[in-house]
Amino acid sequence: MNAVIVAVLIMIILSLSRIHVVISLLVGAIAGGLTAGMSLTQTLEVFGEGLGTNAQIALSYGLLGAFAIAITFTGLPDVIVKLAIKLVGKESEERRKSLTKVLILFIVALLACFSQNLVPVHIAFIPLLIPPLLKVFNELAMDRRAAATALTFGLKAPYILIPAGYGFIFHETIAENMEASGMQISMADIPQAMLLPVGGMVLGLITAILFSYKNARSYAEKEIVQDNVRKDNSGSKAGIIVGLVSIAAVLIAQINADSMIFGVFTGLLILNLYFAVLHINKKFSLQEADELMTSGMKMLAFIGFVMITAGGFAEVIRETGHVDSLVAGAEGWFDGRMGLAALAMLFIGLFITMGIGSSFATVPILAAIFVPLAASLGFSPLATIALIGTAGALGDAGSPASDSTLGPTAGLNADGQHNHIWDTVVPTFIHFNIPLLIFGWIAAMIL
């Protein structure tokens, strides 16, 4: 039995059974290591070695949570919420509510798209934008699964299609690894090859918003920030200006330094100076400032632990050596049948990415074997790009360990009413991975 399949299946089954995703990843990794013939001690050693892989990302998310909660003190998010509620209106008719929900969801998706290419901050905007908007979502009785699909679409589709920001990194990764494996391509070919697969994602987004999750869903009104943390809801001009300046500083610092940690640190530094001024004026105690930061870090502690654990899981998957055997073993099934070969390669990409949780990390693994295999079967360079790009992207949306699902959950679960697996992972898997499989297969067959 292939260790990759065993590890990923156990991780998915346990997660769907509402076993905590960190425990699911650990058990899946142990099962995969034992299946590959590794001892329990060896498996745990390899798992431990991989824990540091995503430690920097985990620290970034922790600081980001502190920054997000600190921003709430300035009153800026409350001003945004009040404007949104004024736009919606408490006495809105049902049709107006429905149209407003659709408009907000597409705006959320658009903002998420900007976070990949135009202002490449990835998930950094989610804790700033989404928690304050939960009040608006509740007012509209919006199903948060629709918001999760909108966010994940924006975090994923743009970098697959557009060669800018994170998209440039993804496209460059595809081109360099295909060239290293013996197939020369131009980066300009990648958007053409990925147009159909991304079109499938667009169809999935429209289906989720207009059909799957269009019905009303009630949520309790809960306080997002802990009760012992005071909030300045006055929305003073000084607080709003400081909030806007700190957000701008985060974006500028992160882009210039290419570091989320440095970007968030810059924003926190500005906010802490603001807290110091309030302390001097006896409007804010240092203890309250400390509680504010700690509360924010707790908000994103979950995503940090999952990313650290996912690093250990991925290291075990790679160490088993069964990734290569999974792909190589499939070659005997094809017997020249290109349609079956394309489908098998896409499913292999789905399994690997579901386990690793990163399409960027999956592409180098797949390209080394898919390029010679696709060439031997007669696939064109464009079709090969479509296979590798789609296979690498598959599973990123539906993986419990992917930041494309962890990010939306961190924002939508700020009040504890959004389940990571059933409200983010399953909806995004259904609405994005299934269309990617279908349209990625079509692209491979016609290009």
Residue pairs with C-beta under 8 A, 6 or more apart in sequence:
1 35
2 35
2 322
2 325
2 326
2 329
3 32
3 33
3 35
3 36
3 317
3 320
3 322
4 32
4 317
4 320
4 322
4 323
4 326
4 351
4 352
4 355
5 326
5 351
6 31
6 32
6 35
7 28
7 29
7 31
7 32
7 33
7 35
7 313
7 316
7 317
7 320
7 355
8 28
8 32
8 351
8 354
8 355
10 24
10 27
10 28
10 31
10 32
11 24
11 25
11 27
11 28
11 29
11 313
11 354
11 355
11 400
12 24
12 354
12 400
14 23
14 24
14 27
14 28
15 21
15 24
15 400
15 421
15 425
16 421
16 426
18 419
18 421
19 27
21 306
21 309
21 400
21 401
21 420
21 421
22 305
22 306
22 309
24 400
25 306
25 309
25 310
25 312
25 313
25 400
25 401
26 47
26 309
26 312
26 313
28 313
28 355
29 43
29 47
29 312
29 313
29 316
29 317
30 40
30 43
30 44
30 47
32 43
32 316
32 317
32 320
32 322
33 40
33 42
33 43
33 46
33 47
33 316
33 319
33 320
34 40
34 43
35 320
35 322
36 319
36 320
36 321
36 322
38 46
38 319
38 320
43 316
46 312
46 315
46 316
46 319
47 312
47 313
47 315
47 316
48 312
49 312
49 315
50 311
50 312
50 313
50 314
50 315
50 316
51 308
51 309
51 311
51 312
52 311
53 311
53 312
53 314
53 315
54 307
54 308
54 310
54 311
55 308
55 311
56 261
57 260
57 304
57 307
57 403
58 303
58 304
58 305
58 307
58 308
59 261
59 304
60 260
60 261
60 264
61 300
61 303
61 304
61 307
61 410
62 297
62 300
62 301
62 304
63 261
63 264
63 265
63 268
63 297
64 124
64 127
64 260
64 264
64 300
65 127
65 296
65 297
65 298
65 299
65 300
65 301
65 410
66 264
66 268
66 292
66 293
66 294
66 296
66 297
67 127
67 128
67 246
67 250
67 264
67 267
67 268
67 271
67 296
68 127
68 128
68 131
68 296
68 299
68 300
69 225
69 229
69 292
69 293
69 295
69 296
69 299
70 268
70 271
70 275
70 292
70 293
70 296
71 77
71 128
71 243
71 246
71 247
71 271
72 78
72 131
72 132
72 224
72 225
72 231
73 230
73 231
73 232
73 239
73 271
73 275
73 292
74 232
74 239
74 240
74 242
74 243
74 246
74 271
74 274
75 232
75 233
75 234
75 235
75 236
75 239
75 240
75 243
76 235
76 239
76 240
76 243
76 244
77 128
77 131
77 132
77 243
78 132
78 233
78 235
79 235
79 240
80 132
80 133
81 132
81 133
81 135
81 136
82 235
84 104
84 133
84 136
85 135
85 136
85 139
87 100
88 97
88 100
88 136
88 139
88 140
89 96
90 139
92 100
97 140
97 141
98 214
100 140
101 140
101 142
101 146
101 214
102 209
102 210
104 133
104 136
104 137
104 140
104 142
105 142
105 146
105 147
105 150
105 209
106 150
106 209
108 129
108 130
108 147
108 150
108 151
108 154
109 150
109 151
109 153
109 154
109 205
110 154
111 125
111 129
111 154
112 125
112 150
112 151
112 152
112 153
112 154
112 155
113 153
113 154
113 157
113 158
114 154
115 121
115 122
115 123
115 124
115 125
115 154
115 155
116 122
116 154
116 155
116 158
116 159
116 162
116 165
116 166
116 167
117 158
117 159
117 162
117 164
117 165
117 166
117 167
118 164
118 165
119 165
119 251
119 255
120 165
120 166
120 255
121 250
121 251
121 254
121 255
121 260
121 263
122 155
122 166
122 260
122 403
122 407
123 155
123 403
123 406
123 407
123 410
124 250
124 254
124 260
124 263
124 264
126 151
126 407
126 408
126 410
126 411
127 299
127 300
127 410
127 411
127 414
128 247
129 411
130 147
130 151
130 408
130 411
130 412
130 414
131 224
131 411
131 414
131 415
134 219
134 224
134 412
134 414
134 415
135 221
137 144
137 147
137 219
138 218
138 219
138 221
141 216
141 217
141 218
142 216
142 217
143 213
143 214
143 215
143 216
143 217
144 217
144 219
144 412
144 417
144 418
144 423
145 208
145 212
145 213
145 423
145 424
145 427
146 208
146 209
146 212
146 213
146 214
147 408
147 412
148 405
148 408
148 409
148 412
148 418
148 423
148 424
148 427
148 428
149 204
149 205
149 208
149 209
149 213
149 427
149 428
149 431
149 432
150 205
150 208
150 209
151 407
151 408
151 411
151 412
152 397
152 404
152 405
152 408
152 424
152 428
152 432
153 201
153 202
153 204
153 205
153 432
155 403
155 404
155 407
155 408
156 201
156 393
156 396
156 397
156 404
156 432
157 198
157 201
157 202
158 165
158 166
158 167
159 165
159 166
159 167
159 169
159 170
160 167
160 170
160 194
160 197
160 198
160 201
160 359
160 389
160 393
161 167
161 191
161 194
161 195
161 198
162 191
163 171
163 187
163 190
163 191
169 360
170 359
170 360
170 363
171 187
171 190
171 191
172 187
173 360
173 363
173 364
174 190
174 363
174 367
174 385
174 388
174 389
174 392
175 185
175 186
175 187
175 190
177 363
177 364
177 367
177 368
177 388
178 184
178 185
178 367
178 371
178 384
178 385
178 388
179 185
180 367
180 368
181 367
181 368
181 370
181 371
181 372
182 371
182 372
182 375
183 371
183 375
183 381
183 384
185 381
185 385
189 381
189 382
189 385
190 385
190 389
192 382
193 382
193 383
193 385
193 386
193 389
193 443
193 447
194 385
194 386
194 389
194 390
194 443
195 443
196 386
196 439
196 440
196 442
196 443
197 386
197 389
197 390
197 393
197 435
197 436
197 439
197 440
197 443
199 439
200 435
200 436
200 438
200 439
200 440
201 432
201 435
201 436
203 435
203 439
204 430
204 431
204 432
204 434
204 435
205 431
205 432
207 431
208 427
208 431
212 427
212 430
212 431
213 427
219 415
219 417
220 415
220 417
222 415
222 416
222 417
223 415
224 414
224 415
225 231
225 295
226 291
226 295
228 291
229 288
229 291
229 292
229 295
230 288
232 239
238 274
239 274
242 270
242 271
242 274
245 270
246 267
246 268
246 270
246 271
247 267
249 263
249 266
249 267
249 270
250 263
250 264
250 266
250 267
251 263
252 263
253 259
253 262
253 263
253 265
253 266
253 267
254 260
254 262
254 263
254 264
255 263
257 263
268 293
272 289
275 284
275 286
275 289
275 292
278 284
279 285
279 286
279 289
299 410
299 414
300 410
302 406
302 409
302 410
302 420
303 403
303 406
303 407
303 409
303 410
306 400
306 401
306 406
307 401
307 403
307 406
309 401
310 356
310 357
310 401
313 355
313 356
313 357
313 401
314 355
314 356
314 357
314 358
314 361
317 323
317 352
317 355
317 356
318 365
323 352
323 365
324 369
326 348
326 351
326 352
327 345
327 348
327 366
327 369
327 370
327 373
328 369
330 344
330 345
330 348
331 373
333 340
333 344
334 340
334 341
334 344
334 377
336 377
338 377
338 378
338 379
338 445
339 441
339 445
341 373
341 374
341 377
342 379
342 383
342 387
342 441
342 444
342 445
343 437
343 441
345 366
345 370
345 373
345 374
345 387
345 391
346 387
346 390
346 391
346 394
346 436
346 437
346 440
346 441
346 444
347 437
348 366
348 391
349 362
349 366
349 388
349 390
349 391
349 392
349 393
349 394
349 395
350 391
350 394
350 395
350 433
350 437
351 395
352 362
352 365
352 366
352 395
353 359
353 362
353 391
353 392
353 393
353 394
353 395
353 396
353 399
354 395
354 398
354 399
355 395
355 399
355 401
356 362
356 399
356 401
357 395
357 396
357 399
357 400
357 401
357 402
357 403
358 396
358 402
359 392
359 393
359 394
359 395
359 396
360 392
362 391
362 392
362 395
363 388
363 389
363 392
366 388
366 391
366 392
367 388
370 384
370 387
370 388
370 391
371 384
371 388
374 383
374 384
374 387
375 384
379 387
379 444
380 447
382 447
383 443
383 444
383 445
383 447
386 440
386 443
386 444
386 447
387 440
387 444
389 440
390 436
390 437
390 439
390 440
390 443
390 444
391 440
393 436
394 433
394 436
394 437
394 440
395 402
395 433
396 402
396 404
397 404
397 405
397 428
397 429
397 432
397 433
397 436
398 405
398 425
398 426
398 428
398 429
398 430
398 432
398 433
399 405
399 425
400 420
400 421
400 425
404 428
405 420
405 424
405 425
405 428
406 420
408 424
409 418
409 420
409 423
409 424
412 418
412 423
412 424
413 419
413 420
418 424
